[in-house]
Amino acid sequence: MNIFGIGLPEMAVIMVVALLIFGPKKLPEIGRSVGKTIRSFQEASKDFQNEFQKEAEQLEEVVKTTAELEPKQIYPAKSEQDTASSSQSS
């Protein structure tokens, strides 16, 4: 088990130290508040990702629509021979 680069023995030491510092009555409250904080952070992260994805899709749609409305006008490139022959005939 490896959470945030912390193995099981390190996690046990952290739990014992937390139990000694905060006591058995405060520890569940602290655990709940940490859990709520992590959950709200995850929800905010998902909201950000969803919003970013929506904006990217809208931008993609605008670019696609613009490309369809304004077809590219491609003219054949004049070769050097065409340019030389037209300048000689003038």
PEKA-V50629 format. One record per pair of residues at least 6 apart in sequence whose C-alpha atoms are under 7 Angstrom apart, sorted by sequence separation. I is the first residue (numbers start at 1). J is the second residue. D is the distance in whole Angstrom. If there is no record, write none. Layout:
i: {I | I}
j: {J | J}
d: {D | D}
This chain:
i: {1 | 1 | 19}
j: {7 | 8 | 27}
d: {6 | 6 | 7}
